[in-house]
């Protein structure tokens, strides 16, 4: 570009920055996310998205606030009592944000509330009202008496008059008819009692489908989030030693989160040694580790609203026993097989099937399973091997095929528990099975192994975001030797 033109371009950029207070890569992405949602809603729709409620921890103390993931995805606003309205048919004000009104006394106790200008800067939404104005706004819309410029809302109001309007909400999944309706469903029911001319639509599939494929901006945050978690796992490995407690490993891990600006975990850390490694969601972290134990650590940070998911299993003292190693190699081989089954267009169940084949064959070889064909091996391989990751550790996602931009885990596991055998109903078949495998269960008793990595599929192929954490038997033993 010639020099003079470049100067002109810089001048006009500066002017743009002055008028748009929200310029930034996140805000650009948020604007694009909302546009994509609105493309899939009809112009005759009014869509409402609420923030998550606050939750009491005990007495007058609240849990740390966790924003609703869909609202955070659409607004970037992490403040309670926030509501987003989308009206895709409006010629100008298609997005309206409602936030808490200022309250100097409450703000002295609980901190600053976003001003409308700050809310605009964070979300890229120009029209900001207070949450007190939400109900009057809804009443005015549905009674077709908007304040101000009625032409602005004409597509929705005309549709309402013609009986074609739509109210789109994130409807709570309804398991069966006797389940009480959640807040969004109750809101819809109340509104239907008072107003006419509209049907209710579930916006959940639209937002969930968008969230399942990460934007380039989100992919960058996921890379950073998983990089912090990877560093944390290595700190955990350094802290693990005979005589130490599980919570000391947890402390070493979570310290790395905070030191890197990941303000909390993506899910509570699982740090289980010895028999605790066989408890899938073990959360007490209170056992003192002994030489010869395996330690299973499943942990990841929440960085800017995004979480990876990583599990490593390693020997306290630095060397796998022969039995631990035999189980470990099967799980690792299953994960490798799963990775090979990933490609754009392949269904996620192919990855599960690839993991299952290796797990089943390996367990048959060790004599822990007799049936080389069926589901018998699931007594030791008890959970699924694939799920999406993102704003939630078990992120939104249906069973559609892999696409570039998806982030997910592959996490096979084997857990040898006497209790699993004991719980089997004493059918003739089970009695024969128990008799056959009991000696091997004694041999491998209380060994729990999971290997889990966070992946991003790009057009270039599969990216293992957690590749910095030692994973093979050799890598782990080498790493543990150094500390
Ligand atoms: Mn997982």
Boltz pocket constraint, residues with backbone or C-beta under 6 A from the ligand:
constraints:
  - pocket:
      binder: B
      contacts: [[A, 309], [A, 387], [A, 393], [A, 409], [A, 411], [A, 452]]
      max_distance: 6.0
